Amino acid sequence: MGVGIPVPPAGIPTAPGIGGYTNTGVPTFESVRDKVEQRYGTSQGMGELDRQTPVGRSVEEQWDARAKAARERLEQIRQSMQGNDSE
C-alpha cells in the first residue's frame, strides 16, 4: 500500500471535523475563507471609523498637506534644473 491519508478501521465511528478542521487537523476551505473575510471586513470598518474621528481627519489632512508640499518642492527643483540647463 502507498502512503496516503490514514483511514480508521471499518466499524469505528469517527467524530466529524470540529471548529472548521478536518479529522486530520487540517483547516477546511470554508473556515479559512470565513476567517479571511472576517479580517478583511474588520480592517475595512476600522479604516472607516478612523476617518470619521477628529484625530483620523487630522491625520488625513496632515498627509494631504505633506503631499502638496512635496509636489510644490518637486516643481521648484524641476524649475531650478531647467534654469541651469539654459546657461
Residue pairs with C-beta under 8 A, 6 or more apart in sequence:
5 24
6 24
8 14
14 23
15 23
16 23
17 23
17 28
19 31
20 27
20 28
20 30
20 31
20 32
20 34
21 27
21 28
21 31
22 28
49 56
50 56
50 59
51 57
51 60
